[in-house]
Amino acid sequence: MKYFFIAIISIILPFSNVWSSTIIVDINGTGDYTSIQEGIDNASDGDIVLVYPGTYCENIDYCGKNITVASKYYTTGDELYIKNTIIDGNRTGSVVSLFNGETDANICGFTIQNGKSVNEFYDGGGIYLDEVTISISDCIIQDNEASSGGGIMSYPSSNIFLEHVTIRNNYAHTAGGGIYLSGESTLYFAENSRCNIFMNYSPIGSDICTNYFGDLEIIVDTFTVDNPDKFYVYSITDDAFTYDILNHKIYTINQDVYITPYGNNENSGLSWSEAFKNIYHALIMVRSDSTHPNTIYVDEGTYSPSTTGEFFALKGKEYISIIGAGKELTILDAEQTNKLFLIKDVLDFAIKQITLKNGYNRLIGGIDIQKNSNPIIKDVKLVDNNIQEWGKVHIDCNQNCNPIFENVYMTTTYSQVNSRAISISGNCTPIFIKCIIEKNRTNPSVGNFGAMAAVTNSYPILINCTIANNYGDICSGIRETYGPDDNIYVINCTIADNDVCSQGTISLVYDAHMTFINTILRNDPETEIWFHPQHDPNSVSLEYCNIEGGIDAINTNNNGTVNWGDGNIDEDPLFVGGNPFSYELTPQSPCLDAGTTDTTGLHLPATDLAGNPRIFNGRIDIGAYECQDTVSVEEPDTSFIHNLYLFQNTPNPFTNETEILFITADYERVEDYSLSIYNTKGQLVRRFDGRTNDFWVKTKIVWDGTDEQGKQVAPGTYLYKLEYNGNAVVRKMVKLR
């Protein structure tokens, strides 16, 4: 089928003038018309619109006509006409559009540039194609911008033949900087008059992105790199690519690189004196792997479209860290042109010591994390990141993602917008450590959630976090919609001063389950925790918490259970207060030394949210802050603080099988660790090895009561021991008959 299609094109182009009329377009007035669109409007099927040299500032539409639009290169073969005959979209839309069923269209011999079509859908900056068949030959497609398909966008089942086309320096906010193929679109490359595709940029598939159903053969003279990975060529459907590349534009850099507002993308990027100017350019240039991770160092200053020409969204790239000079010093300002980061199908990527502000997109304004990605976001501020349809999502996490957020601050200065600060869905387990989510407010007329919504098998873990002064018409704090397989864990957090809402500060909707440990819940709603009265029942467990209203502040609506554990109180936590308000504890607070006594199984980071030692006077305080009582002469006891969180197995006691859940907080050095089960004589019964069992940040081991030989062990008491990086935690469990 491929060669049949090419043969048809090769017959039509050279001899089409035998059966057609030629319409002359000359911007200087010597032809039939002075604009290309006028020539198209007055053409009929089979005609040639022949365009004389000049810069034509217009956005042309083939209007359903099967015609050839060509420069004088078409009749002379002089390549100077390609560079001298320019269709300039003037940043007002796609430069060339075909979406009226054209089945035999051709464009030849132009420079197609400065298109801009950003409407969040399939839009194409240079050329937009919608269910058409076209031959594009002997053209330069450059400096165009779109949401998808910066150079060429094909949707949903177009057929494209490319011959001697150069696609360079195009940009897409979402996918396909050079080319985006959607649906069942097909793309054919000429094998003799080869194309060039290089130095385009997009967060998904910088040069080519496709959800093309089938293998794609990429035949080019020059590509950006000689051996493209998924950064440069990406398939949403995971189909295969075949490459036939003769040359490549750049040699990637397997070293740390440097960015400064005063840099130049023509520099080497290997030192501050030779720094690049743009982060997106550094992402194109740098190369890393698991054996040699690299860092993009970003100098202090503001990086934005208007000040430095930065392009958003920026992309996550595997085994790369982007590190600023400090979250108050290095500022990435999207100026509401797009979201800040899009991280899809990326392992081992990190963003640190940066402020991310003024992101704006249809659905995600700040950081969009998709499909099997596990980035580390550390020492980062997210400010005023807004979305078009529902308001603001600083972070969206979906499709089996397990990111880590440490010391991340999320807020907005908008008085009212329409959505949550964080959205989580699709079997994700993000971990939030020492984060502040505050002053995120939603529009009461719309109704939504203030701080966080977790839906569809998603189980965030919050440790040492503050959620304060948020407003959601439905729920102001955390809402879990569907989580039958696990719990949301909220450990040593302060959830306070979130405004009145219809379903309480915490809302559990459909077979949802949450566990609160050492946490303060003190908010304006009379109902701190609310269960939906319908759907499958919910459950909540609390121990060593300070909850305003006590157990009466939990409204189960007769649809679930409350596990009211030890150590819960209902007392004024006596926050420090002041202006700006502080949720640290005064020395008289009833939360001091009131946290769980079982510290060996539930360890926190070494410091609290203010950076003070997490343990003071040998006991954990309730809430996100540890009071540093200057009257005490005791030194902080941190001997039992490890980077391990080993939870009690469930069920316990058990008969057939039990689940053992553990979390590692030392996530940047996930190496060998093991979970061993012993009998009371100290004899090893069963071992689960980290490498063999693919342990990760959060791991759940199911033990079926068998030993290493697969035989059932006797009923009785057993010990399970988690060992990791020189640390160990031990708990007991009981097996019944």
LOTI-997153 format. One record per residue (C-alpha): x, y, z; residue in one letter. Coordinates in steps of 0.25 Angstrom, whole numbers, plus 2048, in hexadecimal, padded with zeros to 3 digits. Example, Ala and Ser with C-alpha at 12.3 -4.5 7.8 and 13.67 -1.06 7.14 Angstrom:
<sites>
8317EE81FA;8377FC81DS;
</sites>
This chain:
<sites>
800800800M;80B809803K;8128087F5Y;8058097EEF;8028167F5F;80F81C7F2I;80E8187E3A;8018207E2I;80782C7E7I;81382C7DES;80A82B7D2I;8018367D6I;80B8417DAL;8148427CDP;8098417C3F;7FD8487CAS;7FE8547C2N;7FB84C7B5V;7EC84C7BAW;7EB8587C2S;7EB8677C2S;7F686F7C9T;7F387B7D1I;7FE8857D4I;7FF88C7E1V;8098977E3D;80A8A07EFI;80F8AB7E5N;8028AB7DDG;8078A57D0T;7FF8997D1G;7F18957D2D;7F08987E1Y;7F889D7ECT;7F58947F7S;7F68847F7I;7E88837FDQ;7E288B7F2E;7E98817E8G;7E38757F0I;7D587B7F0D;7D587D7E1N;7DB86F7DEA;7D48627DAS;7D88547DCD;7E58507D5G;7EA85F7D4D;7F78647D8I;7F98717E0V;8078757DDL;80C87F7E7V;8178897E3Y;82288D7EDP;81F8957F9G;81A895808T;80B892808Y;805895816C;7F988C816E;7F387F81BN;7EE87780FI;7E386D80ED;7E1864802Y;7D2864804C;7D08567FFG;7D78577F2K;7E184D7ECN;7EB8577E7I;7FA8597E7T;7FF8667EEV;80E8687EAA;8198727E9S;8218737DCK;82A8687E1Y;81F85F7DCY;8228647CET;8318677CET;83785E7D9G;83E86A7DED;83F8687EDE;8418777F0L;8328787EDY;82F86F7FAI;836879803K;8318867FCN;8228827FBT;81D883809I;80F88080FI;81088781CD;804884826G;80789182EN;80488983BR;7F5889838T;7F287B835G;7F786F82DS;7FE873821V;7F8869818V;7EB86181BS;7E4856813L;7D885181AF;7CD850810N;7CF84280AG;7DA845800E;7DF8377FAT;7EA83C7F0D;7F08497F5A;7FF84D7F4N;8088587F9I;81685A7F4C;8218647F5G;81E86D801F;82487280ET;818870818I;81A878825Q;81587F831N;808878832G;802877840K;7F586F843S;7F486D852V;7E6868855N;7E985C85DE;7E4852853F;7EA84D845Y;7EE85A83FD;7FC85A837G;804866837G;80A865829G;80085B822I;7F3856828Y;7ED84A821L;7DF843824D;7DB83781CE;7E383B80FV;7ED835806T;7F983E803I;80783E7FDS;810848803I;81D84A7FBS;8298537FBD;82585C807C;82B862813I;82286181FI;82886A82BQ;825872837D;81686E839N;80F86C846E;80386484AA;7FD85C855S;7FF84F84DS;80784E840G;81085A840G;814858831G;80984E82CI;7FD849833M;7F583D82DS;7E783A832Y;7E1830832P;7E4827826S;7EB83081CS;7F682A812N;802832811I;80E830807F;81B83880AL;82683B800E;832843802H;82B84B80EV;833851819T;82B853826I;83385A830R;83286383DN;82386183FN;81D86084CY;811859852A;80B85C861H;80684D862T;80B843857A;81384384AG;81C84F849G;81F84B83AG;813842837I;80783C83EY;7FF830838L;7F282E83ES;7E882283CG;7EB81A830E;7F3824828S;7FE81F820T;80B82581CL;814821811Y;82382680FF;829827801A;83581D801E;83D8257F6N;83A8347F8S;83B833807R;83683C812C;83C84381EN;83684482CI;83E84A837F;83E853843M;82F854845N;82A854853Y;81E84E85BS;81C848869P;81783B862I;81F837855G;828843852S;829840843D;81E835841I;812831849C;808827845T;7FC81E849N;7FE81883CY;7F880A83CF;804802836G;813803834D;81881082EL;824810825E;82C81D826I;83581F81AI;83D82C81BV;84A833817D;84C83B824T;845839831F;84883F83FT;850833844V;85582783ED;84E81D847N;84182384CP;83B81F859D;82D82285DK;831831861F;832834852Y;82882984CV;81C825854Y;81181B852S;80581C85BI;80180E856T;80F808859D;81080484AD;81E802844A;82680C83CF;830808831T;83B81282EY;843815822D;84B821826I;85782581EL;85C831826N;859838833H;858847837K;85E846845I;86783E84EY;86083D85BT;868840868I;869836873N;86E84087DQ;86884A887D;86385787FV;861865884Y;85686F881I;85687E884T;84D88A87FP;859890879Y;85D883871G;85D87F863N;85787285DN;863872853E;86D87085FN;872863863S;869863870G;87585C878L;878868882S;872875887W;87A87D87DS;875874872E;867872877A;85B87086FF;84F87A870K;84387186FN;83F864877I;83885E86CY;84485F863H;84D85886EA;84284D86EL;84484B85FI;85384B861M;85684386EV;85783486ER;85782B87BS;85581C87FD;85481488BS;86381388CT;86582288AH;85A82B88EP;85C83A88CN;857847891T;85285488AI;85785F893Y;84E86C892V;854879897D;84C88389FE;84288C897G;83588B890T;833882884Y;82688587CS;82288786EP;82389686ES;830897875T;83988B870T;830885866G;82E87886EE;82486F869F;819867871F;81685D874A;823858878L;826849877K;82A83E881G;83683687CK;83B82A882E;84782A88BY;84783988BI;846843896S;842852894I;8488598A0I;8478688A3G;84F8728ABA;8438728B6G;8348728B6K;8348818B8E;83F8848AEL;83C87B8A2T;82E87E89CI;828877890L;81C88088CD;81387B881A;80C888880E;7FF88087EQ;80487A871T;80386C875N;805862881K;813862887L;817854885F;81284787EL;81883B883I;81382E87CK;81982087CD;826825883V;82E81F88EL;838825897D;836834894F;83783F89EA;83384E8A0I;83A8558ACK;83B8638B2Q;83286A8A8I;8268728A8T;81B86F89DL;81187989BK;80687E892N;80487188BG;7F7871883Y;7F086687BN;7E3860878R;7E4855883L;7F185688AI;7F886388EG;80585E895G;80B850894I;80484688CD;80983888FI;80582C886Q;80781D884K;81181688CN;819822890S;82082489EN;82683289EP;82C8388ABI;8278468ADI;82F84C8B9K;83085A8BFD;8268608B4V;81C86B8B5K;80F86A8ACL;8088788ACV;7FC87C8A4D;7FB87189AN;7ED871894N;7E586988BI;7DB86D881Q;7CF864884E;7CF862893W;7D986C898G;7E686789EK;7EE85A89FV;7FC85C8A3H;7FE84D8A2I;7F784289AD;7FC83489CC;7F6828894N;7F881B88DQ;801813897N;80A81E89CC;81181E8A9N;81882C8AAP;81E8318B7I;81B8408BCF;8248458C7E;8248538CCN;81A8588C1V;8128648C4Y;8058668BCM;7FD8728BCT;7F587C8B4T;7F388B8B5T;7E588A8AEY;7DA88D8B7S;7D18838B0Q;7D38788A5V;7CD86B8A3N;7D585F8A6S;7DE8578AFR;7ED8598B1A;7F084B8AFI;7E98408A7S;7ED8328A7I;7E782689FS;7EA819899G;7F18108A3N;7FB81A8A8C;80281B8B5T;8098298B6P;81082C8C3I;81083A8C9F;81A83D8D4I;81B84A8DBK;8128518D1C;80985D8D3I;7FB85E8CBI;7F586B8CFE;7EC8768CAK;7E686F8BEN;7D88738BDR;7CD86E8B3T;7C18768AEN;7B48738B6P;7AB8748AAS;7B38688A3V;7B585F8AFG;7C28578B0N;7CE8538B9F;7D885D8C0G;7E48558C3A;7E58478BDM;7DC83D8B6A;7E082E8B5A;7D78258ACV;7D88178A5T;7E180F8ADN;7EB81A8B1S;7F181A8BFY;7FA8278C2P;8028268CFI;8048348D7L;80F8358E1I;8128428E9N;80984A8E0C;8008568E3T;7F28588DBI;7ED8668DFA;7E48718DBN;7DE86A8CFN;7D086A8CAY;7C88608C2G;7B98618C1D;7B88528C2I;7C484F8CAC;7CF8588CFS;7DA84E8D3G;7DB8408CDI;7D18388C5R;7D382A8C2E;7C98258B7T;7CC8168B5Y;7D780E8BCG;7D38008C0P;7E17FA8C0D;7E98038C9D;7E980F8D3N;7ED81D8D1I;7F68208DDY;7F782D8E4V;80382D8EEI;8078398F7N;7FF8438EFC;7F88508F3T;7EB8528EBI;7E585F8F1A;7DD86B8EDD;7D78658E0N;7CA86C8DED;7BB8688DFV;7B785E8D5C;7AB8548D2S;7B28478D4Q;7BD84A8DFG;7CC84C8DFT;7CE83E8DBI;7C48378D2S;7C48288CFL;7BB8248C4V;7BB8168BEY;7C280A8C6D;7CC8148CAA;7D68128D6H;7DF81C8DEM;7E881A8E9T;7EC8268F2F;7F88258FCI;7FD831904N;7F583B8FDT;7EE848900I;7E084A8FAL;7DB8588FER;7D285E8F4N;7C68678F2D;7BC85C8EEP;7B58558FAE;7B78488F2T;7C68458F1E;7C48388EAI;7B88348E1W;7B48278DBF;7AB8278CFH;79E8218D3P;79D8188C6Q;7A680F8BEH;7AF8058C5D;7B38088D3P;7BF8108D8N;7C880F8E4S;7D28188EBV;7DC8158F6S;7E181F900L;7EC81E90BE;7F3828913Y;7EC83390BC;7E6841910N;7D9842909I;7CF84D90CE;7C2848911G;7C883A914G;7C182E90EI;7B483690DD;7BB83E902A;7BB8318F9I;7AE8308F1N;7AD8228ECT;79F8238E6N;79D8158EBN;7A68108DFN;7B380C8E5G;7BC80A8F1T;7C58128FAV;7D180C901N;7D381590DW;7E1811912G;7E981591ED;7EE823921G;7E382C91AN;7E0839921I;7D784591ED;7DE851923E;7E385F91ED;7F085C918P;7F586A91CL;7FC86E90FF;806879910V;7FE882907G;802890904G;8038978F6N;8078908EEP;7FF8848F5F;8088798FAS;80386B8FCY;80F868905E;80B864913L;80D86C920T;81486592CP;806864933Q;80085C927S;7F984F92BP;7FF84991EC;80D849924L;81283B926D;804836923A;80782F916G;808820915T;81281891ET;81480E914D;81F81690DT;82780A908T;81C8078FEG;8188158F9L;82581D8F7H;82482B8F1L;82F8348EAP;83A8388F3A;8348468F4T;82684C8F5D;8208568EBL;8288618F1A;83585A8F0G;8368578FFN;839849904P;82D840902R;82E83A910I;83084391DF;83083D92BN;82F82F925G;821830920R;81A834914I;811840914D;80384090DI;803848901G;80D84C8F6A;816854900Y;81E85090CE;81F85A917C;82D85D91BQ;82B861929D;83786992DT;83586793CV;83985893AS;84785493BV;845846934E;84B844927E;84283F91BP;84283091BD;84382C90CT;84981E90ES;83C81790AF;83A8208FEI;83C8188F1H;83881A8E3N;82E80E8E4L;81F80E8E7Y;81B8008EAL;80C7FE8EDF;8057F48F5Q;8017E88ECN;7F27E78E9T;7EB7DF8EDP;7F17DB8FAN;7EF7D18FFP;7ED7C98F1F;7EA7BC8ECT;7ED7BA8DEN;7F57C68DAE;7F97D48DET;7FE7E18D8E;80A7E88DDI;80C7F78D8L;8187FF8D9F;81D80C8D3I;82C8118D1T;82E8208D3A;83C81F8CFD;83781F8C1Y;8438258BAE;84B8198BDR;84280D8BBV;84C8028BCE;84C7F48C1D;8427F18CDY;83B7E48D2S;82F7E08DAL;8317D48E3S;8287CC8EBI;82D7C48F7Y;8277BB901N;8287BE910T;8357B5911K;83C7BF907G;83B7B58FBQ;8397BB8EEL;82C7B78E8V;82B7BF8DBR;8327CA8D4R;82E7D48CAF;8397DA8C2D;8397E88BDG;83F7E58AFR;8377D88ADT;82A7DE8B1N;82C7EC8ABD;82A7F48B8F;8288038B6W;82480F8BFV;8178098C3K;8167FA8C3T;80B7F08C8K;8107E28CAI;8057D78CBV;80A7CB8D4W;8027BE8D3D;8077B88DFG;8117AF8D8T;8207AD8DAD;82B7AD8CFE;82779F8CBQ;8197A38C9G;81479C8D5K;80A7A18DFQ;8107A68ECV;80A7A28FAA;8007AC901P;8077B690AG;80F7C390CT;8187C7901Y;8217D38FFL;8237DB8F2Y;82F7E38F0K;8327EE8E6L;8417F18E3E;8457FC8DAY;8528048D8N;8578008E6G;84A8028EDN;8407F88F2A;8317F88F8V;82B7EC8FEV;81C7E9901R;8147DD906K;8087D6900M;8007CA904V;7FC7BE8FBK;7EF7B78FFL;7EB7A98FBR;
</sites>
